[in-house]
Amino acid sequence: MALEELDSLEILVIIDNEVDPISKYPQQGGMLRAVKLINAAKASKGLANVIVDLHPNRPDFRGVTLPDFQMSLEADPTFAEITNAGGIIFKNADTHTVLDDMFLISGEIPRVTSYETGLRRGARFVREKGEWEEDTLILDERFVVCNLKDRGLVVFTGCSHAGVVNASKHALTLGQGAPLYAVMGGYHLADAQQGQIDESVGDLMALRPKLLIPGHCTGWKAKYRIEEVMGGKLAPSTVGTRFTL
């Protein structure tokens, strides 16, 4: 999207508190800078500030529990920092729609597969207690889905710590009979064992998607497997790519 188009953005939906895309530090870009740029563009047209849709139970810090120490990841922007940047915060843990019911936000994703177990050694820092707690499931993760006319459901995932198969199955449940057309985003398989990759790809194939657009955390092995068993349905996803569905 060009800078001159930023005023057309009405809502930012944070579906996965992954540190790299939403870093609060300006030198790394991130969500706070994006909010400020969008609001500046909207102000020039006399438009209201952008809405930021967030899960209410998102942590301030995530981390990884290693054998000898607790490794903290970079802090996510706080609710106060987002507000100070001009974002209009909307907290919702439930399934809901946005933009005149054009897109649906999933709410918590049911965990139904046996092999999609979340973020290995994941943890969150609880500021009120001053301590770390195990958080491998990352229950605040969500996905966005729309029902494309004459196509079917297009699912936009985050990093899919909840599991790309779990997310896709839940999308089909929410879609009330609409077929699965495309799944775009992270599949969280970069560090998975081959057995999990095979199960994930096999279960995805059973859902009969027409297009798979795996992103940053999918890993080359999973992409290779998708192309191997579902030839012609894999579309590479890189920064700057524009898809027309």
Phi and psi restraints in degrees (value plus and minus 20) as a CYANA .aco file:
   2 ALA   PHI     -96.0   -56.0
   2 ALA   PSI     134.3   174.3
   3 LEU   PHI     -78.0   -38.0
   3 LEU   PSI     -54.5   -14.5
   4 GLU   PHI     -91.2   -51.2
   4 GLU   PSI     -29.1    10.9
   5 GLU   PHI    -117.4   -77.4
   5 GLU   PSI     -21.4    18.6
   6 LEU   PHI     -81.6   -41.6
   6 LEU   PSI     -48.4    -8.4
   7 ASP   PHI     -86.3   -46.3
   7 ASP   PSI     -34.3     5.7
   8 SER   PHI    -102.1   -62.1
   8 SER   PSI     -30.8     9.2
   9 LEU   PHI     -97.0   -57.0
   9 LEU   PSI     105.0   145.0
  10 GLU   PHI    -123.7   -83.7
  10 GLU   PSI     -50.0   -10.0
  11 ILE   PHI    -169.5  -129.5
  11 ILE   PSI     120.6   160.6
  12 LEU   PHI    -129.4   -89.4
  12 LEU   PSI     105.1   145.1
  13 VAL   PHI    -129.5   -89.5
  13 VAL   PSI      94.0   134.0
  14 ILE   PHI    -110.9   -70.9
  14 ILE   PSI      89.0   129.0
  15 ILE   PHI    -122.4   -82.4
  15 ILE   PSI     -33.1     6.9
  16 ASP   PHI    -173.8  -133.8
  16 ASP   PSI      97.6   137.6
  17 ASN   PHI     -98.3   -58.3
  17 ASN   PSI      45.5    85.5
  18 GLU   PHI    -112.7   -72.7
  18 GLU   PSI     109.8   149.8
  19 VAL   PHI     -85.0   -45.0
  19 VAL   PSI     -53.9   -13.9
  20 ASP   PHI     -87.2   -47.2
  20 ASP   PSI     -60.1   -20.1
  21 PRO   PHI    -102.3   -62.3
  21 PRO   PSI     -36.7     3.3
  22 ILE   PHI    -139.8   -99.8
  22 ILE   PSI      -2.2    37.8
  23 SER   PHI     -68.3   -28.3
  23 SER   PSI     121.4   161.4
  24 LYS   PHI    -109.1   -69.1
  24 LYS   PSI     -22.4    17.6
  25 TYR   PHI    -108.6   -68.6
  25 TYR   PSI     107.2   147.2
  26 PRO   PHI     -79.0   -39.0
  26 PRO   PSI     -54.5   -14.5
  27 GLN   PHI     -87.0   -47.0
  27 GLN   PSI     -37.8     2.2
  28 GLN   PHI    -124.1   -84.1
  28 GLN   PSI     -11.8    28.2
  29 GLY   PHI      57.7    97.7
  29 GLY   PSI    -136.9   -96.9
  30 GLY   PHI      64.1   104.1
  30 GLY   PSI     159.7   199.7
  31 MET   PHI     -86.7   -46.7
  31 MET   PSI     -61.9   -21.9
  32 LEU   PHI     -82.2   -42.2
  32 LEU   PSI     -61.7   -21.7
  33 ARG   PHI     -85.5   -45.5
  33 ARG   PSI     -59.6   -19.6
  34 ALA   PHI     -81.6   -41.6
  34 ALA   PSI     -63.9   -23.9
  35 VAL   PHI     -79.4   -39.4
  35 VAL   PSI     -64.0   -24.0
  36 LYS   PHI     -85.2   -45.2
  36 LYS   PSI     -62.6   -22.6
  37 LEU   PHI     -84.3   -44.3
  37 LEU   PSI     -63.2   -23.2
  38 ILE   PHI     -83.5   -43.5
  38 ILE   PSI     -66.0   -26.0
  39 ASN   PHI     -85.7   -45.7
  39 ASN   PSI     -54.6   -14.6
  40 ALA   PHI     -83.6   -43.6
  40 ALA   PSI     -62.2   -22.2
  41 ALA   PHI     -85.9   -45.9
  41 ALA   PSI     -60.1   -20.1
  42 LYS   PHI     -89.8   -49.8
  42 LYS   PSI     -57.1   -17.1
  43 ALA   PHI     -82.8   -42.8
  43 ALA   PSI     -54.8   -14.8
  44 SER   PHI     -86.3   -46.3
  44 SER   PSI     -39.0     1.0
  45 LYS   PHI    -127.7   -87.7
  45 LYS   PSI     -13.8    26.2
  46 GLY   PHI      51.9    91.9
  46 GLY   PSI       7.2    47.2
  47 LEU   PHI    -119.8   -79.8
  47 LEU   PSI     137.3   177.3
  48 ALA   PHI     -89.7   -49.7
  48 ALA   PSI     136.2   176.2
  49 ASN   PHI     -83.1   -43.1
  49 ASN   PSI     140.4   180.4
  50 VAL   PHI     -93.3   -53.3
  50 VAL   PSI     124.2   164.2
  51 ILE   PHI    -108.2   -68.2
  51 ILE   PSI     120.2   160.2
  52 VAL   PHI    -137.6   -97.6
  52 VAL   PSI      91.0   131.0
  53 ASP   PHI    -109.9   -69.9
  53 ASP   PSI     100.2   140.2
  54 LEU   PHI    -155.1  -115.1
  54 LEU   PSI     130.9   170.9
  55 HIS   PHI     -94.1   -54.1
  55 HIS   PSI     114.9   154.9
  56 PRO   PHI     -88.2   -48.2
  56 PRO   PSI     -38.2     1.8
  57 ASN   PHI    -124.5   -84.5
  57 ASN   PSI       8.3    48.3
  58 ARG   PHI     -93.6   -53.6
  58 ARG   PSI     122.2   162.2
  59 PRO   PHI    -104.3   -64.3
  59 PRO   PSI     142.5   182.5
  60 ASP   PHI     -97.4   -57.4
  60 ASP   PSI     -56.4   -16.4
  61 PHE   PHI    -151.9  -111.9
  61 PHE   PSI     121.5   161.5
  62 ARG   PHI    -133.7   -93.7
  62 ARG   PSI     141.1   181.1
  63 GLY   PHI    -178.0  -138.0
  63 GLY   PSI    -197.7  -157.7
  64 VAL   PHI    -150.0  -110.0
  64 VAL   PSI     110.4   150.4
  65 THR   PHI    -107.2   -67.2
  65 THR   PSI      90.5   130.5
  66 LEU   PHI    -117.5   -77.5
  66 LEU   PSI     145.4   185.4
  67 PRO   PHI     -75.8   -35.8
  67 PRO   PSI     -56.7   -16.7
  68 ASP   PHI    -128.8   -88.8
  68 ASP   PSI     -32.3     7.7
  69 PHE   PHI    -183.8  -143.8
  69 PHE   PSI     147.3   187.3
  70 GLN   PHI    -116.9   -76.9
  70 GLN   PSI      99.2   139.2
  71 MET   PHI    -116.1   -76.1
  71 MET   PSI     102.9   142.9
  72 SER   PHI    -114.3   -74.3
  72 SER   PSI     117.2   157.2
  73 LEU   PHI    -106.6   -66.6
  73 LEU   PSI     149.4   189.4
  74 GLU   PHI     -81.3   -41.3
  74 GLU   PSI     123.4   163.4
  75 ALA   PHI     -84.1   -44.1
  75 ALA   PSI     119.1   159.1
  76 ASP   PHI     -97.8   -57.8
  76 ASP   PSI     136.6   176.6
  77 PRO   PHI     -80.0   -40.0
  77 PRO   PSI     116.0   156.0
  78 THR   PHI     -99.7   -59.7
  78 THR   PSI     147.0   187.0
  79 PHE   PHI     -78.9   -38.9
  79 PHE   PSI     -60.6   -20.6
  80 ALA   PHI     -84.3   -44.3
  80 ALA   PSI     -60.9   -20.9
  81 GLU   PHI     -86.1   -46.1
  81 GLU   PSI     -57.6   -17.6
  82 ILE   PHI     -85.7   -45.7
  82 ILE   PSI     -62.2   -22.2
  83 THR   PHI     -83.2   -43.2
  83 THR   PSI     -63.1   -23.1
  84 ASN   PHI     -84.6   -44.6
  84 ASN   PSI     -46.8    -6.8
  85 ALA   PHI     -99.5   -59.5
  85 ALA   PSI     -26.5    13.5
  86 GLY   PHI      83.5   123.5
  86 GLY   PSI     -18.5    21.5
  87 GLY   PHI     -93.9   -53.9
  87 GLY   PSI     119.3   159.3
  88 ILE   PHI    -113.2   -73.2
  88 ILE   PSI      86.3   126.3
  89 ILE   PHI     -97.9   -57.9
  89 ILE   PSI     113.7   153.7
  90 PHE   PHI    -146.9  -106.9
  90 PHE   PSI      91.7   131.7
  91 LYS   PHI    -118.2   -78.2
  91 LYS   PSI     110.2   150.2
  92 ASN   PHI    -178.6  -138.6
  92 ASN   PSI     101.4   141.4
  93 ALA   PHI    -113.1   -73.1
  93 ALA   PSI     -28.6    11.4
  94 ASP   PHI    -120.0   -80.0
  94 ASP   PSI     149.7   189.7
  95 THR   PHI     -85.3   -45.3
  95 THR   PSI     110.5   150.5
  96 HIS   PHI    -176.8  -136.8
  96 HIS   PSI     143.5   183.5
  97 THR   PHI    -129.3   -89.3
  97 THR   PSI     138.1   178.1
  98 VAL   PHI    -156.2  -116.2
  98 VAL   PSI     145.3   185.3
  99 LEU   PHI      34.1    74.1
  99 LEU   PSI      38.8    78.8
 100 ASP   PHI      36.4    76.4
 100 ASP   PSI      23.3    63.3
 101 ASP   PHI      46.6    86.6
 101 ASP   PSI      -2.1    37.9
 102 MET   PHI     -93.8   -53.8
 102 MET   PSI     -58.5   -18.5
 103 PHE   PHI    -142.6  -102.6
 103 PHE   PSI     127.2   167.2
 104 LEU   PHI    -135.9   -95.9
 104 LEU   PSI     113.8   153.8
 105 ILE   PHI    -118.8   -78.8
 105 ILE   PSI     110.1   150.1
 106 SER   PHI     -89.2   -49.2
 106 SER   PSI     -51.0   -11.0
 107 GLY   PHI      54.2    94.2
 107 GLY   PSI    -187.1  -147.1
 108 GLU   PHI     -80.6   -40.6
 108 GLU   PSI     118.0   158.0
 109 ILE   PHI    -114.2   -74.2
 109 ILE   PSI      99.3   139.3
 110 PRO   PHI     -81.6   -41.6
 110 PRO   PSI     119.3   159.3
 111 ARG   PHI    -118.9   -78.9
 111 ARG   PSI      86.0   126.0
 112 VAL   PHI    -134.8   -94.8
 112 VAL   PSI     -41.2    -1.2
 113 THR   PHI    -106.0   -66.0
 113 THR   PSI     136.2   176.2
 114 SER   PHI    -106.2   -66.2
 114 SER   PSI     -38.8     1.2
 115 TYR   PHI    -123.0   -83.0
 115 TYR   PSI     -30.2     9.8
 116 GLU   PHI    -117.0   -77.0
 116 GLU   PSI      74.8   114.8
 117 THR   PHI    -128.6   -88.6
 117 THR   PSI      -8.7    31.3
 118 GLY   PHI      75.7   115.7
 118 GLY   PSI    -175.3  -135.3
 119 LEU   PHI    -113.4   -73.4
 119 LEU   PSI      92.3   132.3
 120 ARG   PHI     -79.2   -39.2
 120 ARG   PSI     106.6   146.6
 121 ARG   PHI      46.6    86.6
 121 ARG   PSI      -1.4    38.6
 122 GLY   PHI     -86.6   -46.6
 122 GLY   PSI     128.0   168.0
 123 ALA   PHI    -169.5  -129.5
 123 ALA   PSI     139.9   179.9
 124 ARG   PHI    -151.9  -111.9
 124 ARG   PSI     126.5   166.5
 125 PHE   PHI    -112.7   -72.7
 125 PHE   PSI     106.3   146.3
 126 VAL   PHI    -119.2   -79.2
 126 VAL   PSI      84.2   124.2
 127 ARG   PHI     -81.2   -41.2
 127 ARG   PSI     -58.8   -18.8
 128 GLU   PHI     -83.2   -43.2
 128 GLU   PSI     -53.6   -13.6
 129 LYS   PHI    -112.9   -72.9
 129 LYS   PSI     -38.0     2.0
 130 GLY   PHI      48.7    88.7
 130 GLY   PSI      12.4    52.4
 131 GLU   PHI    -169.5  -129.5
 131 GLU   PSI     144.7   184.7
 132 TRP   PHI    -111.7   -71.7
 132 TRP   PSI     125.9   165.9
 133 GLU   PHI    -147.8  -107.8
 133 GLU   PSI     128.0   168.0
 134 GLU   PHI     -81.3   -41.3
 134 GLU   PSI     116.3   156.3
 135 ASP   PHI    -169.7  -129.7
 135 ASP   PSI      47.7    87.7
 136 THR   PHI    -101.7   -61.7
 136 THR   PSI     -47.1    -7.1
 137 LEU   PHI    -101.2   -61.2
 137 LEU   PSI     -47.9    -7.9
 138 ILE   PHI      28.9    68.9
 138 ILE   PSI      45.9    85.9
 139 LEU   PHI     -89.7   -49.7
 139 LEU   PSI     -33.6     6.4
 140 ASP   PHI    -102.9   -62.9
 140 ASP   PSI     -21.3    18.7
 141 GLU   PHI     -91.7   -51.7
 141 GLU   PSI     122.8   162.8
 142 ARG   PHI    -156.4  -116.4
 142 ARG   PSI     156.9   196.9
 143 PHE   PHI    -157.0  -117.0
 143 PHE   PSI     145.0   185.0
 144 VAL   PHI    -133.3   -93.3
 144 VAL   PSI     120.6   160.6
 145 VAL   PHI    -160.9  -120.9
 145 VAL   PSI     126.3   166.3
 146 CYS   PHI    -153.6  -113.6
 146 CYS   PSI     136.7   176.7
 147 ASN   PHI    -125.3   -85.3
 147 ASN   PSI      84.1   124.1
 148 LEU   PHI    -102.9   -62.9
 148 LEU   PSI     107.1   147.1
 149 LYS   PHI     -75.8   -35.8
 149 LYS   PSI     111.5   151.5
 150 ASP   PHI      44.6    84.6
 150 ASP   PSI      -8.7    31.3
 151 ARG   PHI    -143.8  -103.8
 151 ARG   PSI     -85.0   -45.0
 152 GLY   PHI     115.9   155.9
 152 GLY   PSI    -179.1  -139.1
 153 LEU   PHI    -100.0   -60.0
 153 LEU   PSI     112.1   152.1
 154 VAL   PHI    -132.9   -92.9
 154 VAL   PSI      96.7   136.7
 155 VAL   PHI    -123.5   -83.5
 155 VAL   PSI     109.8   149.8
 156 PHE   PHI    -131.4   -91.4
 156 PHE   PSI      92.9   132.9
 157 THR   PHI    -118.4   -78.4
 157 THR   PSI     147.9   187.9
 158 GLY   PHI    -110.5   -70.5
 158 GLY   PSI    -136.9   -96.9
 159 CYS   PHI    -113.6   -73.6
 159 CYS   PSI     -23.0    17.0
 160 SER   PHI      37.5    77.5
 160 SER   PSI      23.1    63.1
 161 HIS   PHI     -81.0   -41.0
 161 HIS   PSI     -49.3    -9.3
 162 ALA   PHI     -92.8   -52.8
 162 ALA   PSI     -33.8     6.2
 163 GLY   PHI      83.0   123.0
 163 GLY   PSI     106.1   146.1
 164 VAL   PHI     -87.7   -47.7
 164 VAL   PSI     -49.9    -9.9
 165 VAL   PHI     -92.5   -52.5
 165 VAL   PSI     -63.9   -23.9
 166 ASN   PHI     -76.5   -36.5
 166 ASN   PSI     -64.9   -24.9
 167 ALA   PHI     -84.0   -44.0
 167 ALA   PSI     -64.3   -24.3
 168 SER   PHI     -85.8   -45.8
 168 SER   PSI     -60.3   -20.3
 169 LYS   PHI     -85.4   -45.4
 169 LYS   PSI     -60.4   -20.4
 170 HIS   PHI     -86.8   -46.8
 170 HIS   PSI     -56.5   -16.5
 171 ALA   PHI     -81.2   -41.2
 171 ALA   PSI     -60.8   -20.8
 172 LEU   PHI     -85.2   -45.2
 172 LEU   PSI     -57.6   -17.6
 173 THR   PHI     -83.2   -43.2
 173 THR   PSI     -66.8   -26.8
 174 LEU   PHI     -87.3   -47.3
 174 LEU   PSI     -48.7    -8.7
 175 GLY   PHI     -95.4   -55.4
 175 GLY   PSI     -29.9    10.1
 176 GLN   PHI      31.8    71.8
 176 GLN   PSI      31.1    71.1
 177 GLY   PHI      83.6   123.6
 177 GLY   PSI     -32.2     7.8
 178 ALA   PHI     -90.8   -50.8
 178 ALA   PSI     122.2   162.2
 179 PRO   PHI     -95.0   -55.0
 179 PRO   PSI     141.5   181.5
 180 LEU   PHI    -106.0   -66.0
 180 LEU   PSI      99.5   139.5
 181 TYR   PHI    -117.2   -77.2
 181 TYR   PSI     -71.2   -31.2
 182 ALA   PHI    -167.6  -127.6
 182 ALA   PSI     129.4   169.4
 183 VAL   PHI    -148.0  -108.0
 183 VAL   PSI      93.9   133.9
 184 MET   PHI    -140.3  -100.3
 184 MET   PSI     110.8   150.8
 185 GLY   PHI     117.5   157.5
 185 GLY   PSI    -185.5  -145.5
 186 GLY   PHI     -95.3   -55.3
 186 GLY   PSI     122.9   162.9
 187 TYR   PHI    -128.8   -88.8
 187 TYR   PSI     -23.4    16.6
 188 HIS   PHI      34.1    74.1
 188 HIS   PSI      30.0    70.0
 189 LEU   PHI    -146.2  -106.2
 189 LEU   PSI     -12.0    28.0
 190 ALA   PHI     -81.7   -41.7
 190 ALA   PSI     -55.7   -15.7
 191 ASP   PHI    -129.5   -89.5
 191 ASP   PSI      -3.3    36.7
 192 ALA   PHI     -98.6   -58.6
 192 ALA   PSI     130.9   170.9
 193 GLN   PHI     -92.4   -52.4
 193 GLN   PSI     139.4   179.4
 194 GLN   PHI     -79.4   -39.4
 194 GLN   PSI     -54.2   -14.2
 195 GLY   PHI     -81.1   -41.1
 195 GLY   PSI     -63.1   -23.1
 196 GLN   PHI     -87.6   -47.6
 196 GLN   PSI     -59.0   -19.0
 197 ILE   PHI     -80.0   -40.0
 197 ILE   PSI     -65.8   -25.8
 198 ASP   PHI     -82.4   -42.4
 198 ASP   PSI     -63.0   -23.0
 199 GLU   PHI     -85.3   -45.3
 199 GLU   PSI     -63.5   -23.5
 200 SER   PHI     -81.5   -41.5
 200 SER   PSI     -68.5   -28.5
 201 VAL   PHI     -86.5   -46.5
 201 VAL   PSI     -59.6   -19.6
 202 GLY   PHI     -82.6   -42.6
 202 GLY   PSI     -63.0   -23.0
 203 ASP   PHI     -91.2   -51.2
 203 ASP   PSI     -53.8   -13.8
 204 LEU   PHI     -83.8   -43.8
 204 LEU   PSI     -63.0   -23.0
 205 MET   PHI     -80.2   -40.2
 205 MET   PSI     -57.1   -17.1
 206 ALA   PHI     -85.4   -45.4
 206 ALA   PSI     -42.5    -2.5
 207 LEU   PHI    -103.1   -63.1
 207 LEU   PSI     -27.2    12.8
 208 ARG   PHI      40.2    80.2
 208 ARG   PSI      29.3    69.3
 209 PRO   PHI     -91.7   -51.7
 209 PRO   PSI     133.9   173.9
 210 LYS   PHI    -110.0   -70.0
 210 LYS   PSI     -43.2    -3.2
 211 LEU   PHI    -169.9  -129.9
 211 LEU   PSI     112.1   152.1
 212 LEU   PHI    -139.9   -99.9
 212 LEU   PSI     106.5   146.5
 213 ILE   PHI    -144.6  -104.6
 213 ILE   PSI      56.1    96.1
 214 PRO   PHI     -94.5   -54.5
 214 PRO   PSI     119.0   159.0
 215 GLY   PHI    -125.6   -85.6
 215 GLY   PSI    -168.9  -128.9
 216 HIS   PHI     -75.8   -35.8
 216 HIS   PSI     -60.2   -20.2
 217 CYS   PHI    -122.2   -82.2
 217 CYS   PSI      -3.4    36.6
 218 THR   PHI     -97.9   -57.9
 218 THR   PSI     -59.7   -19.7
 219 GLY   PHI      67.8   107.8
 219 GLY   PSI     129.9   169.9
 220 TRP   PHI     -89.8   -49.8
 220 TRP   PSI     -51.0   -11.0
 221 LYS   PHI     -84.4   -44.4
 221 LYS   PSI     -62.9   -22.9
 222 ALA   PHI     -87.2   -47.2
 222 ALA   PSI     -59.2   -19.2
 223 LYS   PHI     -84.1   -44.1
 223 LYS   PSI     -61.4   -21.4
 224 TYR   PHI     -81.3   -41.3
 224 TYR   PSI     -62.3   -22.3
 225 ARG   PHI     -85.5   -45.5
 225 ARG   PSI     -60.1   -20.1
 226 ILE   PHI     -79.4   -39.4
 226 ILE   PSI     -67.4   -27.4
 227 GLU   PHI     -86.2   -46.2
 227 GLU   PSI     -53.1   -13.1
 228 GLU   PHI     -86.7   -46.7
 228 GLU   PSI     -62.9   -22.9
 229 VAL   PHI    -121.2   -81.2
 229 VAL   PSI     -36.8     3.2
 230 MET   PHI    -151.6  -111.6
 230 MET   PSI      33.6    73.6
 231 GLY   PHI     -72.3   -32.3
 231 GLY   PSI     113.4   153.4
 232 GLY   PHI      71.6   111.6
 232 GLY   PSI     -26.2    13.8
 233 LYS   PHI    -123.7   -83.7
 233 LYS   PSI     -24.1    15.9
 234 LEU   PHI    -112.9   -72.9
 234 LEU   PSI     109.5   149.5
 235 ALA   PHI    -141.8  -101.8
 235 ALA   PSI     101.2   141.2
 236 PRO   PHI     -80.9   -40.9
 236 PRO   PSI     121.8   161.8
 237 SER   PHI    -142.9  -102.9
 237 SER   PSI      95.2   135.2
 238 THR   PHI    -153.5  -113.5
 238 THR   PSI     143.0   183.0
 239 VAL   PHI     -78.3   -38.3
 239 VAL   PSI     111.6   151.6
 240 GLY   PHI      73.5   113.5
 240 GLY   PSI     -27.1    12.9
 241 THR   PHI     -95.6   -55.6
 241 THR   PSI     116.3   156.3
 242 ARG   PHI    -133.5   -93.5
 242 ARG   PSI     107.6   147.6
 243 PHE   PHI    -128.6   -88.6
 243 PHE   PSI     115.1   155.1
 244 THR   PHI    -136.9   -96.9
 244 THR   PSI      94.0   134.0
